[in-house]
Amino acid sequence: MGAISMHEDECGFVFPRLDAGVCIGCRRCKQVCGFQHKLGQVAGERSYAAATVEGQIERSASGGIFGALARATVARGGVVFGCAYEQGEDGLLVRHRAARTEEEFEGLYGSKYVQSSASACFGEVERELRAGREVLFSGTPCQVAGLRGYLGRSYDGLLAVDIVCHGVPSGRMLREYLRGLEGSGARVTDARFRPKRDGWSESLQLELVRADGVRTWVPSGQSSYYDCFLRLETLRDSCYACPFAGSLRPGDLTVGDFWGIEEVRPDLLDDVGGPFSLRRGVSCLLVNTDAGARRLEELGEKIVREPVAFEDVALRNDQLRRPAEEPASRAAYLAAFAEGGWDAVEALWRRAARRRRALQVVKRCVPGPLKRVVKRLLGR
């Protein structure tokens, strides 16, 4: 009926708004909500370390599994849906869009630590499936569950891939942060989180690409946006209660980074004769449905995968065990953004960073025996 429209709150997070004068009370919105109904299946039995053997792995944030699936999909005449940057009037926007050629899904590679606008493409996904075309849809678990609820039925041609999601800040937060970096210089046209300039295992950086072609790299600890994201201080409310932060997965496949592989499965690394490289990148791969298993088999030797325990994958991927824990500092950061935009967040973050550095210096200067005494006094 068109009774629901989407609106930004004071922090840029998008929420639905109901027009009671148009609503007919059918409750269809409740019936299709993938988040409320927890649409998905429990993963764990088919878990892998995986990576593509193709050269395009360098463009991916981890082992390049999404890229391998996407190339196979378009080669068969299918359509790939994923998130990409678009240049808007006030900066970079992140939206889901369709790609029908390898050139078109170039912008879908890599991690984008921001909330993507995906719902506008759901109708297009349905039209492609009804036309008999193969569709690959990749997104956060809540987006994949949302698509499942919207479609209301299964399609043989659909392969849904959810990511191991850390949570999402708002698009407005990213745009304001990037505008603050631009100053009087050229506009930022691309923001690449975790580029592999120094290898996958050393990729906690932000690569900025400007309109004049200049590239700069910022370590995560020196970027207020990146650091607040990693500290869970600027995420959407629902991220702290996500039903998909665990083994319940809405996708046919789940992909992410296999953080900690050097600890739990060092036998799989190339320095001891294994198939995976800490420099090139390693994905964790969960096969959640038989449809997902069939698509992987079709890739043949384009990817290499080795069975691993789900517990090993989840050890350093917190969001495969539990939702993000809301830090006490989050309220102050959101209030700062609502009042003064990212400039206010930046000032708050710099003060907090100085306090953390000072505390680290003090800790290094305090003798070990005195630390133990203080801990006993504090009951820790």
Secondary structure, DSSP 8 states (H G I E B T S, - for coil): ---EEEEE-TTS-EEEEE-TTT-----HHHHT-HHHHT--EE--SSEEEEEE-SGGGGGSSSS-HHHHHHHHHHHTT-EEEEEEEEEETTEEEEEEEEE-STTGGGGG-SB--S--B-GGGHHHHHHHHHTT--EEEEE-HHHHHHHHHHH-S--TTEEEEEE-------HHHHHHHHHHHHTTS--EEEEEES--TT-GGG--EEEEEETTS-EEEEEGGG-HHHHHHHTT-S--GGGGG-TTSSSEE-SSEEEEE-TTHHHH-GGGBGGGT-SB-TTT--EEEEE-SHHHHHHHHHHGGGEEEEE--HHHHHSS-GGGTS-----TTHHHHHHHHHHHHHHHHHHHHHHHHHHHHHHHHHHHHS-HHHHHHHHHHHT-
